[in-house]
Amino acid sequence: QMQLVESGGGLVQAGGSLRLSCAASERTFSNNGMGWFRQAPGKEREFVAAINWLGDITDYADSVKGRFTISRDNAKNTVYLQMNSLKPEDTAVYYCAARFRRLGVTRAPDEYNYWGQGTQVTVSS
């Protein structure tokens, strides 16, 4: 059972930056595709970004493209989400997720097998 622990959330002003980290408990982390999702109050969970096992294929939601960057360090069992030019509408709980399949990327939450507890990101205007 893989465990995922997010960190790096917090309160930031609009236009600022944050870097989220997600540490995985398994040494087989490099076999997993990874994703970031977010959920704002009263809204459904939505896809943010995804990355394949090697880190050479990524995908982003249109709302974050050009502002957010997903990356991973398989030696550290960690995936990152660098968030720049943050906007108040980015305020949400951010979750990382892992999927068994390492090839390709997917936006579908049902394709992910493990989820972290989430970290709160609040962007003030």
Residue frames as a rotation matrix with the C-alpha (Angstrom) as fourth column:
GLN 1
0.582 0.813 0.000 0.00
0.813 -0.582 0.000 0.00
0.000 0.000 -1.000 0.00
MET 2
-0.416 -0.757 0.503 1.70
0.742 -0.603 -0.293 3.14
0.525 0.252 0.813 -1.19
GLN 3
0.397 0.479 -0.783 1.44
0.811 -0.582 0.055 6.20
-0.429 -0.657 -0.619 1.03
LEU 4
-0.149 -0.353 0.924 1.65
0.736 -0.663 -0.134 9.72
0.660 0.660 0.359 -0.37
VAL 5
0.235 0.148 -0.961 2.35
0.855 -0.501 0.132 12.76
-0.462 -0.853 -0.245 1.76
GLU 6
0.335 -0.032 0.942 1.94
0.664 -0.701 -0.261 16.26
0.668 0.713 -0.213 0.35
SER 7
0.154 -0.283 -0.946 3.66
0.796 -0.532 0.289 19.34
-0.585 -0.798 0.143 1.72
GLY 8
-0.760 -0.606 0.236 4.40
0.637 -0.619 0.460 22.91
-0.132 0.500 0.856 0.73
GLY 9
0.073 0.862 0.502 0.94
0.772 -0.368 0.519 24.40
0.632 0.349 -0.692 0.82
GLY 10
-0.524 -0.217 -0.824 0.16
0.765 -0.546 -0.342 27.69
-0.376 -0.809 0.452 2.50
LEU 11
0.644 0.709 -0.287 -1.08
0.570 -0.695 -0.438 31.23
-0.510 0.118 -0.852 2.14
VAL 12
-0.558 -0.813 0.165 0.35
0.703 -0.358 0.615 33.38
-0.441 0.459 0.771 -0.64
GLN 13
-0.053 0.503 -0.863 -0.60
-0.205 -0.851 -0.484 36.63
-0.977 0.151 0.148 -2.32
ALA 14
0.841 0.396 0.369 -1.81
0.299 0.229 -0.927 36.72
-0.451 0.889 0.074 -5.89
GLY 15
0.791 -0.587 -0.172 1.13
-0.472 -0.407 -0.782 36.65
0.389 0.700 -0.599 -8.26
GLY 16
0.114 -0.763 0.636 3.25
-0.940 0.124 0.317 34.67
-0.321 -0.634 -0.703 -5.82
SER 17
0.010 -0.245 -0.969 4.68
-0.606 0.769 -0.201 31.17
0.795 0.590 -0.141 -6.03
LEU 18
0.330 0.003 0.944 4.58
-0.813 0.509 0.283 27.92
-0.479 -0.861 0.170 -4.10
ARG 19
-0.352 -0.389 -0.851 6.16
-0.716 0.698 -0.024 24.54
0.604 0.601 -0.524 -4.65
LEU 20
0.581 0.596 0.554 4.24
-0.800 0.545 0.252 21.51
-0.152 -0.590 0.793 -3.55
SER 21
-0.602 -0.739 -0.301 5.99
-0.750 0.653 -0.102 18.21
0.272 0.164 -0.948 -2.85
CYS 22
0.661 0.741 0.116 4.56
-0.746 0.631 0.213 14.72
0.085 -0.228 0.970 -2.66
ALA 23
-0.476 -0.869 0.136 6.71
-0.879 0.463 -0.118 12.06
0.039 -0.176 -0.984 -1.05
ALA 24
0.514 0.633 -0.579 5.91
-0.637 0.734 0.236 8.41
0.574 0.247 0.780 -1.76
SER 25
0.452 -0.266 0.851 6.59
-0.774 0.358 0.523 5.57
-0.444 -0.895 -0.044 0.64
GLU 26
0.818 -0.015 0.575 7.42
0.163 0.965 -0.207 2.95
-0.552 0.263 0.791 -1.97
ARG 27
-0.226 -0.958 -0.175 10.77
-0.166 -0.139 0.976 2.32
-0.960 0.250 -0.127 -3.59
THR 28
-0.427 0.153 0.891 8.77
0.812 0.498 0.304 1.27
-0.397 0.854 -0.337 -6.65
PHE 29
0.184 0.496 -0.849 7.73
0.158 -0.867 -0.472 4.90
-0.970 -0.047 -0.237 -7.06
SER 30
-0.567 -0.499 -0.655 9.54
-0.510 -0.412 0.755 5.05
-0.647 0.762 -0.021 -10.39
ASN 31
-0.896 0.287 0.340 7.02
0.432 0.741 0.514 2.54
-0.104 0.607 -0.788 -11.77
ASN 32
-0.060 0.963 -0.262 4.12
0.863 -0.082 -0.499 4.90
-0.502 -0.256 -0.826 -11.18
GLY 33
-0.378 0.144 0.915 2.57
0.525 -0.781 0.340 7.64
0.763 0.608 0.219 -13.22
MET 34
-0.562 0.110 -0.820 1.73
0.757 -0.332 -0.564 10.59
-0.333 -0.937 0.104 -10.98
GLY 35
-0.180 0.545 0.819 -0.81
0.597 -0.601 0.531 13.37
0.782 0.585 -0.217 -10.97
TRP 36
-0.941 0.032 -0.338 -1.92
0.249 -0.611 -0.752 16.46
-0.230 -0.791 0.567 -9.11
PHE 37
-0.179 0.944 0.277 -5.57
0.694 -0.079 0.715 17.31
0.697 0.320 -0.641 -8.56
ARG 38
-0.995 -0.088 0.050 -7.31
0.026 -0.699 -0.714 20.04
0.098 -0.709 0.698 -6.61
GLN 39
-0.169 0.978 -0.123 -10.66
0.830 0.209 0.517 20.62
0.531 -0.015 -0.847 -5.00
ALA 40
-0.865 -0.012 0.501 -12.08
-0.152 -0.946 -0.286 24.00
0.478 -0.323 0.817 -4.09
PRO 41
-0.798 0.601 0.050 -14.94
0.039 0.134 -0.990 24.41
-0.602 -0.788 -0.131 -1.61
GLY 42
0.111 0.982 -0.150 -18.23
-0.295 -0.112 -0.949 23.43
-0.949 0.150 0.277 -3.16
LYS 43
0.341 -0.065 -0.938 -16.59
-0.940 -0.037 -0.339 22.15
-0.012 0.997 -0.074 -6.33
GLU 44
0.996 -0.012 0.088 -15.64
0.019 0.996 -0.082 18.77
-0.087 0.083 0.993 -7.70
ARG 45
0.217 -0.971 0.100 -12.08
0.073 0.118 0.990 17.53
-0.973 -0.207 0.096 -7.70
GLU 46
0.970 0.114 -0.217 -10.35
-0.188 -0.223 -0.957 18.60
-0.157 0.968 -0.195 -10.89
PHE 47
0.548 -0.791 0.273 -7.25
0.834 0.541 -0.106 17.59
-0.064 0.286 0.956 -12.75
VAL 48
0.758 -0.392 -0.521 -4.22
-0.227 -0.908 0.353 19.88
-0.611 -0.149 -0.777 -12.55
ALA 49
0.206 -0.779 -0.592 -1.19
-0.970 -0.084 -0.228 18.09
0.128 0.622 -0.773 -13.98
ALA 50
0.901 0.034 0.433 0.23
-0.122 0.976 0.178 14.64
-0.416 -0.213 0.884 -14.68
ILE 51
0.122 -0.926 -0.357 3.60
-0.992 -0.130 0.000 13.10
-0.046 0.354 -0.934 -15.41
ASN 52
0.788 0.120 -0.604 4.74
-0.261 0.954 -0.151 9.69
0.558 0.276 0.782 -16.59
TRP 53
0.902 -0.370 -0.221 7.31
0.406 0.554 0.727 7.48
-0.147 -0.746 0.650 -14.86
LEU 54
0.053 -0.965 0.256 10.31
0.995 0.029 -0.099 8.92
0.089 0.260 0.962 -16.64
GLY 55
0.073 0.036 -0.997 9.23
0.464 -0.886 0.002 12.54
-0.883 -0.462 -0.082 -16.47
ASP 56
-0.876 -0.480 -0.046 9.39
0.170 -0.396 0.902 13.11
-0.451 0.783 0.429 -20.21
ILE 57
-0.526 0.792 0.310 5.65
0.432 -0.065 0.899 13.25
0.732 0.607 -0.308 -20.76
THR 58
-0.841 0.286 -0.459 3.49
0.327 -0.407 -0.853 15.80
-0.430 -0.868 0.249 -18.96
ASP 59
-0.329 0.810 0.485 -0.03
0.645 -0.182 0.742 17.16
0.689 0.558 -0.462 -19.26
TYR 60
-0.937 -0.003 -0.350 -1.66
0.264 -0.664 -0.700 20.23
-0.230 -0.748 0.623 -17.78
ALA 61
0.149 0.988 -0.039 -5.14
0.891 -0.151 -0.428 21.60
-0.429 0.029 -0.903 -17.35
ASP 62
0.078 -0.069 0.995 -5.69
0.759 -0.643 -0.104 24.65
0.647 0.763 0.002 -19.53
SER 63
0.886 0.402 0.232 -6.26
0.167 -0.742 0.650 26.77
0.433 -0.537 -0.724 -16.44
VAL 64
0.764 -0.642 -0.062 -2.70
-0.030 -0.132 0.991 26.21
-0.644 -0.755 -0.120 -15.19
LYS 65
0.512 -0.591 0.624 -0.74
0.856 0.413 -0.311 25.73
-0.074 0.693 0.717 -18.40
GLY 66
0.207 -0.552 0.808 2.22
0.402 -0.705 -0.584 28.08
0.892 0.445 0.076 -18.57
ARG 67
0.336 -0.039 0.941 2.05
-0.712 -0.665 0.227 28.81
0.617 -0.746 -0.251 -14.82
PHE 68
0.607 -0.053 0.793 2.47
-0.623 0.588 0.517 25.38
-0.493 -0.807 0.324 -13.18
THR 69
0.038 -0.635 -0.771 5.19
-0.800 0.443 -0.405 22.80
0.599 0.632 -0.491 -13.75
ILE 70
0.881 0.212 0.423 5.09
-0.421 0.761 0.495 19.18
-0.217 -0.614 0.759 -12.66
SER 71
0.083 -0.892 -0.444 8.34
-0.725 0.251 -0.641 17.28
0.683 0.375 -0.626 -12.19
ARG 72
0.974 0.216 0.066 9.66
-0.204 0.713 0.671 14.26
0.098 -0.667 0.738 -10.35
ASP 73
-0.098 -0.992 0.080 12.81
-0.939 0.065 -0.339 12.96
0.331 -0.108 -0.937 -8.75
ASN 74
0.650 0.421 -0.632 12.69
-0.306 0.907 0.289 9.17
0.695 0.005 0.719 -8.73
ALA 75
-0.325 -0.840 -0.435 15.82
0.255 0.365 -0.895 8.95
0.911 -0.402 0.096 -6.58
LYS 76
-0.952 0.004 0.306 13.91
-0.274 -0.456 -0.846 10.81
0.137 -0.890 0.435 -3.86
ASN 77
-0.618 0.780 -0.094 10.51
0.778 0.625 0.071 9.17
0.114 -0.030 -0.993 -4.48
THR 78
-0.284 0.446 -0.849 9.05
0.392 -0.754 -0.528 12.64
-0.875 -0.482 0.040 -4.84
VAL 79
-0.188 0.307 0.933 6.89
0.928 -0.255 0.271 14.51
0.321 0.917 -0.237 -7.32
TYR 80
-0.677 -0.158 -0.719 6.68
0.451 -0.861 -0.235 18.30
-0.581 -0.484 0.654 -7.36
LEU 81
0.284 0.686 0.670 4.27
0.937 -0.346 -0.044 20.97
0.202 0.640 -0.741 -8.51
GLN 82
-0.746 -0.536 -0.396 5.84
0.571 -0.820 0.034 24.38
-0.343 -0.201 0.918 -9.02
MET 83
0.288 0.922 0.260 3.10
0.957 -0.282 -0.060 26.99
0.018 0.267 -0.964 -9.05
ASN 84
-0.792 -0.563 -0.234 3.87
0.543 -0.826 0.152 30.48
-0.279 -0.007 0.960 -10.30
SER 85
-0.884 0.442 0.151 1.71
-0.302 -0.788 0.537 33.53
0.356 0.429 0.830 -10.96
LEU 86
-0.745 0.599 -0.294 -0.87
0.667 0.668 -0.330 32.22
-0.001 -0.442 -0.897 -8.55
LYS 87
-0.614 0.668 0.421 -4.42
-0.284 -0.685 0.671 33.51
0.737 0.293 0.610 -8.74
PRO 88
-0.522 0.490 0.698 -7.21
-0.815 -0.044 -0.578 33.54
-0.252 -0.871 0.423 -6.14
GLU 89
0.527 0.790 -0.314 -9.03
-0.848 0.512 -0.136 30.93
0.053 0.338 0.940 -8.23
ASP 90
-0.112 -0.634 -0.765 -6.14
-0.342 0.748 -0.569 28.54
0.933 0.198 -0.301 -7.59
THR 91
-0.500 -0.021 0.866 -7.25
-0.865 -0.019 -0.501 28.34
0.027 -1.000 -0.009 -3.96
ALA 92
0.566 0.621 -0.542 -8.02
-0.579 0.768 0.275 24.70
0.587 0.158 0.794 -3.18
VAL 93
0.395 -0.474 0.787 -6.85
-0.501 0.607 0.617 21.58
-0.770 -0.638 0.002 -1.43
TYR 94
0.256 -0.429 -0.867 -4.22
-0.923 0.157 -0.350 19.99
0.286 0.890 -0.356 -3.66
TYR 95
0.628 0.040 0.777 -3.86
-0.373 0.892 0.256 16.22
-0.683 -0.451 0.575 -3.83
CYS 96
-0.363 -0.679 -0.639 -1.21
-0.931 0.237 0.277 14.07
-0.037 0.695 -0.718 -5.40
ALA 97
0.647 0.620 0.445 -2.09
-0.536 0.784 -0.313 10.67
-0.542 -0.036 0.839 -6.79
ALA 98
-0.541 -0.839 -0.054 -0.25
-0.700 0.414 0.582 7.62
-0.466 0.353 -0.812 -8.11
ARG 99
0.648 0.723 -0.237 -1.29
-0.734 0.510 -0.449 5.10
-0.204 0.465 0.861 -10.73
PHE 100
0.462 -0.441 0.770 0.02
0.075 0.884 0.461 1.61
-0.884 -0.155 0.441 -11.39
ARG 101
0.663 -0.182 0.726 0.57
0.747 0.217 -0.628 2.31
-0.044 0.959 0.280 -15.04
ARG 102
0.062 -0.734 -0.677 3.77
0.450 -0.585 0.675 4.20
-0.891 -0.346 0.294 -15.66
LEU 103
-0.742 -0.353 0.569 3.44
0.651 -0.180 0.737 4.79
-0.158 0.918 0.364 -19.38
GLY 104
-0.312 0.634 0.707 1.60
0.522 -0.507 0.686 7.81
0.794 0.583 -0.173 -20.65
VAL 105
-0.994 0.105 -0.042 -0.46
-0.029 -0.594 -0.804 10.25
-0.109 -0.797 0.594 -18.62
THR 106
-0.364 0.930 0.044 -4.15
0.712 0.248 0.657 10.54
0.600 0.270 -0.753 -17.78
ARG 107
-0.733 0.213 0.646 -6.54
-0.401 -0.902 -0.158 13.19
0.549 -0.375 0.747 -16.45
ALA 108
0.217 0.928 -0.302 -9.09
-0.272 0.355 0.894 10.68
0.937 -0.111 0.330 -15.16
PRO 109
-0.092 -0.239 0.966 -9.19
-0.984 -0.129 -0.126 10.42
0.155 -0.962 -0.224 -11.35
ASP 110
0.785 0.490 0.379 -10.48
-0.552 0.831 0.070 6.85
-0.281 -0.264 0.923 -11.63
GLU 111
0.721 -0.580 -0.379 -7.19
-0.014 0.535 -0.844 5.85
0.693 0.614 0.378 -13.26
TYR 112
-0.240 -0.829 0.506 -5.26
-0.613 -0.275 -0.741 6.63
0.753 -0.488 -0.442 -10.09
ASN 113
0.161 0.232 -0.959 -4.83
0.294 0.916 0.271 4.02
0.942 -0.326 0.079 -7.39
TYR 114
-0.063 -0.255 -0.965 -3.41
0.998 -0.001 -0.065 5.94
0.016 -0.967 0.255 -4.42
TRP 115
0.403 0.282 0.870 -4.11
0.302 -0.939 0.164 9.40
0.864 0.197 -0.464 -3.06
GLY 116
-0.751 -0.637 -0.172 -2.50
0.432 -0.278 -0.858 11.67
0.499 -0.719 0.484 -0.54
GLN 117
-0.221 0.648 -0.728 -4.31
0.929 -0.087 -0.359 13.53
-0.296 -0.756 -0.583 2.23
GLY 118
0.481 0.390 0.786 -4.04
0.705 -0.705 -0.081 16.89
0.522 0.593 -0.613 0.52
THR 119
-0.480 -0.595 -0.645 -2.44
0.819 -0.567 -0.087 20.23
-0.313 -0.570 0.760 1.29
GLN 120
0.570 0.796 -0.202 -4.25
0.708 -0.601 -0.371 23.56
-0.417 0.068 -0.906 1.43
VAL 121
-0.679 -0.655 0.331 -3.26
0.734 -0.601 0.317 26.35
-0.009 0.458 0.889 -0.94
THR 122
0.461 0.810 -0.363 -4.83
0.787 -0.562 -0.255 29.73
-0.411 -0.167 -0.896 -0.35
VAL 123
-0.584 -0.598 0.549 -4.19
0.791 -0.573 0.217 32.66
0.185 0.561 0.807 -2.68
SER 124
0.090 0.591 -0.801 -5.27
0.683 -0.623 -0.383 36.07
-0.725 -0.512 -0.460 -1.43
SER 125
0.369 0.142 0.919 -6.17
0.868 -0.405 -0.286 38.91
0.332 0.903 -0.273 -3.77
